[in-house]
Structure formats: C-alpha cells, structure tokens
Amino acid sequence: MENERKDIKYYAQRNIKVENLIHLVNKERLKEQHRKQQKNKASGIDKVTKEEYDKNLEENIENLIERMKKFSYKPLPVRRTYIPKANGKLRPLGIPAYEDKLVQGIMADVLNEIYECKFLNNSYGFRPNRSCHQAIREINQRIMINKVNYILDCDIKGFFDNVDHKWLMKFLEHDIKDKAFLRYINRFLISGYMEDMKYYETDKGTPQGGLISPVLANVYLHYVLDLYFEKYIKPRLKGEAYLVRYADDFLIMFQYEEEARKVYKLLITRLAKFGLEMEQEKTRIVPFGRYKGTKETFDFLGFMHYNGKTRTGKYTIGHKISKKKRKSKQQAITKWIKEHRAYKFIETIKLLNKKLIGLYAYYGINGMLKELYKIYFHTIYALRNSIFRRSQRKLDKRTFNKILIRVPIAKPKIYQDIWGWNI
C-alpha cells in the first residue's frame, strides 16, 4: 500500500496523468475503511449499520468488489437531514449508505494522494496536517509583517450545492487517466438524495455529507480560485496581495484599495464562469492593518478580528469569538443543560466538560483567554439556574460553590499558538 502511494505521488508531482486507480478499491482497503467507521452512527436509506455489515463482512466485501468489476454497483441516494446553523437556519446534510461510505473513503484517500502535492499553500481546509488555526496564524502574520491595508472578505453563495459537475470532471480528467475511477466519481455526484420518502436528482453540487466531498471541493476551488489568483491575478498587481482559503471560506489581503476593488470585480466574473456566485451582501472590502488603525472588524472561521494595541501601545491584531458564534454557543450550552437536568449532577458535569474542552480547543488561541472565560462563566450561571429550578430547597451561592469545588467545571486555557512560539 505504501508503494502504491509513492507511485501516485511520483506521477502527480511530475504532472503526469495517474492511471490504474480503480484497483485500489480492493478487499484490504475496504476492510481498513470498515475498521475506521465509527459505531452507532446514523444509517443511510439502506438502514445498514457498521455492526450489521460486520456480521458477514467477508461476503459483503466480496460481493461489493464483484459488483464494482461488473459496473453494476451504483451508489444509493443519500438520506437528507438538517442540522441547525448559527443564524437559526437549517443546513442540509446527507447521510450515505454504508457501502457508499466505504467506497467514498477509499476514493477520497486516493484523491488526496494525487492532489496533496498539487494544492497550494494558501489552502488550509480538509487537508492532512493543516487546520483552521494555521489559516488564522497566516492571516495574523501577513497583516503584522507585510503591507496589508485592506481585506476583501468573500463569501460564495451555496458553494457545495452549486459545483458544476462537467467542470469538476474536466478538472479531474486533467490529472487522472482512469475511466472506471472517474465513472464512479460521476456516479456519486449524480446519485441524488431522499427526503420525506421522495427522490431528488442532483445535476450539480457535491454529495452532501459524503467523505469524498471535501477533497472534490478543494479540487474545484484549486482550479477555479487558487491557481487563478497565483498565476493570473497576483503577477498583474503592483502591490502585495495574499489569499487564504479554508474550504469555501476565503479572504484576500491587499496593499492597495483600488486593486482590491479590481480583483473583486474579476472574481465575480471568474466564479460565474464556473457556476458560482459571490454573495455580494456578505462580501465587502474592509480597511484593516497597522497603517489603517480603523475600528473596522471582519469575521473569519468563527473569529472576529480587529485592530488592537498591546500594553506597551504597539499595534497588534485582536481576536474574539464572533458575535453570532458566541451567541449560538451560549444558547446551545443553556439548551443542553436544560435537556440534561434529570441526569446526576456528577455525570452532567463530566459530559459538559467534554463540550467545553472542545470549545476551548477551537477558540483557545493567543489572547483569547478573556473570551473563553465569558463562555465559562455563562456555563456556571446556566448550570446554577438549572439546579435551582429542579431543587426543592433554595440553593445559595456558597453551597453551589462547594459543589463546584468537589466537581469542577473545566477552566479555559490556550491550546493553539498563532504568535510563533510553542504553547
């Protein structure tokens, strides 16, 4: 398996089309994908779980491979469900059938092996050894070190629902020479979804909730945006400009305002060519940086970024949890505590601490401790109110504090370094 990865990387690095990929969807890799699947996950329209598939694993995998060889294997439509967004709206999510998860997992791994050496450094989302915190650090350092005066804060309207299948397949064909492998990717793209017992076709967009969607999205924006910016736009600018992208969220930092406006217009035309649309109400040019010192802010990846000063009066970039995110997180904590009011107090704290540590790990970058303590104190307040309502007697502050000493709530700490030294 390691030799296969090296071969793929060898050809991909030299811009030679990669061949003979479909054989990588084999018994060994399918078993590996099966082991990776988490237990007790929601099932697709086939209603098959990991536990059920495991009962006849050898037979099931042999049968799947045989169908793939005969091209009789067709991915099932995903089961559509919805999850709440920070703005109160609902985000559609697709749950693939179990076998489709296994095949998608392998194909996603293969695509990552092909494209990881091709993707540019300005892309951070859904890539090995890359994270949103590295993207934040890149923005932080560019503004602090380089000549950045303006931020083009961009938003693509419904990106994952509007990826053009024909263009995506053209991009893949540029790097892959395996008709069978590409045929199955296309089958996943057009497999559709089921909602309220009704089937809906998909003539555009990537498979919602599919394991293959993130890498396909990166391939699409690699050709539509990243290369276009580096090869066409950047060489034609007089001033400095830097793109940072995390999945479909991106911003561009500029030295000159007129060039920011020019690029904004170019991007509208560029995206339209590939079936995408800029959300113009959410896209804006923000004066920002050490030479501007304005009170303007911009949100990116759940953080609000603002011009600030250190204790000694030097320029720095400040970070907070964006207002929408903080409100939604606090509401989610309050709701969770209410829903678990009947649990034993110790068990509630243990489960609550897991949620809090997850929040701290994401938002715990340099300079964010005060922000995290707002979440911490909100949690204590919501917890005390919940205990007071379910208690038969009045719970005073001293008694509540004694309980917290015995069963403490996880306190915030800084998890991620974006300033250049190790935490």
DAFEN-V518229 format. One record per residue. N is the residue number from 1. SS is DSSP state (hx for helix, st for strand, lp for the rest). BURIAL is # if it has 9 or more other ideal C-beta (glycine too) atoms within 8 Angstrom, else .. D_LAST is the distance of its C-alpha to the last C-alpha in Angstrom with 2 decimals. Layout:
N/SS/BURIAL/D_LAST
N/SS/BURIAL/D_LAST
//
This chain:
1/lp/./35.83
2/hx/./33.50
3/hx/./36.48
4/hx/./37.14
5/hx/#/33.63
6/hx/./34.13
7/hx/./37.53
8/hx/#/36.29
9/hx/#/33.54
10/hx/./36.16
11/hx/#/38.54
12/hx/#/36.01
13/hx/./34.54
14/lp/./38.11
15/lp/./39.03
16/lp/./41.63
17/lp/./42.39
18/st/#/41.15
19/lp/./43.96
20/lp/./44.60
21/lp/#/41.65
22/hx/#/43.46
23/hx/./44.00
24/hx/#/40.25
25/lp/#/40.90
26/lp/./42.26
27/hx/./42.56
28/hx/./39.59
29/hx/#/37.15
30/hx/#/38.68
31/hx/#/38.13
32/hx/./34.50
33/hx/#/34.09
34/hx/#/35.95
35/hx/./33.56
36/hx/./30.57
37/lp/#/32.21
38/lp/./31.06
39/lp/./33.70
40/lp/./35.25
41/lp/./34.50
42/lp/./37.06
43/lp/#/39.85
44/lp/#/41.53
45/lp/#/45.23
46/lp/#/46.15
47/lp/./44.76
48/lp/#/43.62
49/lp/#/40.57
50/hx/#/38.66
51/hx/./40.59
52/hx/./43.92
53/hx/#/43.22
54/hx/./42.20
55/hx/./45.63
56/lp/./47.34
57/hx/#/44.42
58/hx/./46.44
59/hx/./49.29
60/hx/#/47.13
61/hx/#/45.22
62/hx/#/48.49
63/hx/./50.06
64/hx/#/47.21
65/hx/#/47.36
66/hx/./51.15
67/hx/#/51.00
68/hx/#/48.53
69/hx/./50.86
70/lp/./53.77
71/lp/./51.77
72/lp/./52.85
73/lp/#/49.27
74/lp/./48.43
75/lp/#/45.21
76/lp/#/45.96
77/lp/#/45.18
78/st/#/41.89
79/st/#/42.22
80/st/#/41.11
81/st/#/39.34
82/st/./37.46
83/st/./34.15
84/st/./33.54
85/lp/./31.66
86/lp/./29.87
87/lp/./33.05
88/lp/./35.26
89/lp/./36.76
90/st/./36.68
91/st/./35.04
92/st/#/37.19
93/st/#/35.75
94/st/#/37.69
95/st/#/37.69
96/lp/#/39.14
97/lp/#/41.55
98/hx/#/40.12
99/hx/#/41.64
100/hx/#/40.47
101/hx/#/36.85
102/hx/#/37.34
103/hx/#/38.99
104/hx/#/36.58
105/hx/#/33.59
106/hx/#/35.16
107/hx/#/36.23
108/hx/#/32.81
109/hx/#/31.36
110/hx/#/34.14
111/hx/#/33.59
112/hx/#/29.89
113/hx/#/30.99
114/hx/#/33.47
115/hx/#/31.46
116/lp/#/27.90
117/lp/./29.10
118/lp/./31.06
119/lp/#/28.60
120/lp/./27.21
121/lp/./23.65
122/lp/#/24.03
123/st/#/24.20
124/lp/#/21.13
125/lp/#/22.73
126/lp/./23.72
127/lp/#/22.88
128/lp/./21.36
129/lp/./17.73
130/lp/./17.59
131/lp/./16.41
132/hx/#/16.96
133/hx/#/13.40
134/hx/#/14.27
135/hx/#/17.50
136/hx/#/16.05
137/hx/#/13.96
138/hx/#/17.30
139/hx/#/19.23
140/hx/#/16.99
141/hx/#/17.29
142/hx/#/20.97
143/hx/#/21.91
144/hx/#/20.18
145/hx/./21.55
146/lp/./24.67
147/lp/./27.88
148/lp/#/27.22
149/lp/#/29.60
150/st/#/30.34
151/st/#/28.70
152/st/#/30.96
153/st/#/29.56
154/lp/#/31.32
155/lp/#/32.33
156/st/#/34.48
157/lp/#/37.00
158/lp/./36.88
159/hx/#/35.50
160/hx/#/35.46
161/hx/./39.00
162/hx/#/40.43
163/lp/#/39.45
164/st/#/42.76
165/hx/#/43.68
166/hx/./45.96
167/hx/#/43.43
168/hx/#/40.70
169/hx/#/43.14
170/hx/./44.08
171/hx/#/40.50
172/hx/#/40.19
173/hx/#/43.59
174/lp/./42.42
175/lp/#/40.11
176/st/#/41.69
177/lp/./45.23
178/lp/#/45.69
179/hx/./48.01
180/hx/./47.47
181/hx/#/43.67
182/hx/#/44.02
183/hx/#/46.76
184/hx/#/44.54
185/hx/#/41.79
186/hx/#/44.56
187/hx/#/45.76
188/hx/#/42.39
189/hx/#/42.43
190/lp/#/45.92
191/lp/#/45.69
192/lp/#/45.63
193/st/#/44.69
194/st/#/46.47
195/st/./46.44
196/lp/./48.92
197/lp/./50.86
198/st/./51.41
199/st/./50.40
200/st/#/48.96
201/lp/./48.92
202/lp/#/45.98
203/lp/./47.14
204/st/#/43.79
205/lp/#/40.11
206/lp/#/37.84
207/lp/#/38.08
208/lp/#/36.39
209/lp/#/33.83
210/lp/#/34.64
211/lp/#/32.20
212/lp/#/33.69
213/hx/#/33.24
214/hx/#/29.69
215/hx/#/30.53
216/hx/#/33.97
217/hx/#/32.48
218/hx/#/30.26
219/hx/#/33.37
220/hx/#/35.37
221/hx/#/33.02
222/hx/#/32.34
223/hx/#/36.04
224/hx/#/36.77
225/hx/#/33.90
226/hx/#/31.41
227/hx/#/34.11
228/hx/#/36.36
229/hx/#/33.84
230/hx/#/32.95
231/hx/./36.52
232/hx/./38.73
233/hx/#/37.11
234/hx/#/34.69
235/hx/./37.31
236/hx/./39.70
237/lp/#/37.54
238/lp/./37.94
239/lp/#/34.57
240/lp/#/31.00
241/st/#/29.90
242/st/#/26.86
243/st/#/26.81
244/st/#/23.85
245/st/#/24.94
246/st/#/23.54
247/lp/#/26.60
248/lp/#/29.30
249/st/#/27.10
250/st/#/26.95
251/st/#/27.11
252/st/#/28.32
253/st/#/27.43
254/st/#/30.47
255/lp/#/31.65
256/lp/#/35.10
257/hx/#/36.28
258/hx/./39.48
259/hx/#/37.67
260/hx/#/35.44
261/hx/#/38.71
262/hx/./40.36
263/hx/#/37.62
264/hx/#/37.62
265/hx/./41.33
266/hx/#/40.91
267/hx/#/38.33
268/hx/#/40.72
269/hx/./43.38
270/hx/#/41.11
271/hx/#/39.77
272/hx/#/43.30
273/hx/./44.57
274/lp/#/42.38
275/lp/#/43.15
276/lp/#/40.15
277/lp/#/40.21
278/st/#/37.93
279/lp/#/37.53
280/lp/./38.90
281/lp/./38.52
282/lp/./34.74
283/lp/#/34.36
284/st/./34.26
285/st/#/33.57
286/st/#/31.28
287/st/#/31.32
288/lp/#/27.69
289/lp/#/25.79
290/lp/./25.78
291/lp/./29.52
292/lp/#/30.44
293/lp/./28.67
294/lp/./30.33
295/lp/./29.59
296/lp/#/29.53
297/st/./26.69
298/st/#/26.09
299/st/#/24.61
300/st/#/22.82
301/lp/./21.31
302/lp/#/21.51
303/st/#/19.82
304/st/#/21.99
305/st/#/21.20
306/st/#/22.95
307/st/#/23.61
308/st/./22.20
309/st/./21.91
310/lp/./19.52
311/lp/./20.82
312/lp/./22.51
313/lp/./24.25
314/lp/./22.57
315/st/#/22.25
316/st/#/19.14
317/st/#/18.80
318/st/#/18.34
319/st/#/17.50
320/st/#/19.11
321/st/#/20.18
322/lp/#/23.50
323/hx/./26.49
324/hx/#/28.02
325/hx/#/24.95
326/hx/#/24.27
327/hx/#/27.97
328/hx/#/28.19
329/hx/#/25.19
330/hx/#/26.67
331/hx/./30.08
332/hx/./28.90
333/hx/#/27.41
334/hx/#/30.68
335/hx/./32.77
336/hx/#/30.96
337/hx/#/31.45
338/hx/./35.12
339/hx/./35.66
340/lp/#/34.32
341/lp/#/36.26
342/lp/./38.52
343/lp/./35.78
344/lp/./35.26
345/hx/#/32.79
346/hx/./30.49
347/hx/./30.52
348/hx/#/29.81
349/hx/#/26.68
350/hx/./25.35
351/hx/#/26.00
352/hx/#/24.72
353/hx/#/21.35
354/hx/./20.92
355/hx/#/21.64
356/hx/#/19.32
357/hx/#/16.28
358/hx/./17.24
359/hx/#/17.38
360/hx/#/14.06
361/hx/#/12.43
362/hx/./14.39
363/hx/#/14.30
364/lp/#/10.90
365/st/#/9.76
366/lp/./9.21
367/lp/./12.44
368/lp/#/13.55
369/hx/#/13.41
370/hx/./17.11
371/hx/#/18.06
372/hx/#/16.67
373/hx/#/18.61
374/hx/#/21.69
375/hx/#/21.44
376/hx/#/20.95
377/hx/./24.01
378/hx/#/26.02
379/hx/#/25.56
380/hx/#/26.83
381/hx/./29.73
382/hx/#/30.71
383/hx/#/30.55
384/hx/#/32.70
385/hx/./35.22
386/hx/#/35.48
387/hx/#/36.16
388/hx/#/38.63
389/hx/./40.59
390/hx/./40.98
391/lp/./41.75
392/lp/./45.38
393/lp/./44.71
394/lp/./42.80
395/lp/#/39.16
396/lp/./38.26
397/hx/./34.83
398/hx/./34.91
399/hx/./35.70
400/hx/#/33.02
401/hx/./30.37
402/hx/./31.68
403/hx/#/31.22
404/hx/#/27.57
405/hx/./27.00
406/hx/./28.61
407/lp/./26.91
408/lp/./23.67
409/lp/#/22.20
410/lp/./18.51
411/lp/./16.58
412/lp/#/13.97
413/lp/./10.24
414/lp/#/7.56
415/lp/./6.93
416/st/#/6.94
417/lp/#/6.02
418/lp/#/9.64
419/lp/./9.89
420/lp/./9.42
421/lp/./6.60
422/lp/./3.80
423/lp/./0.00
//
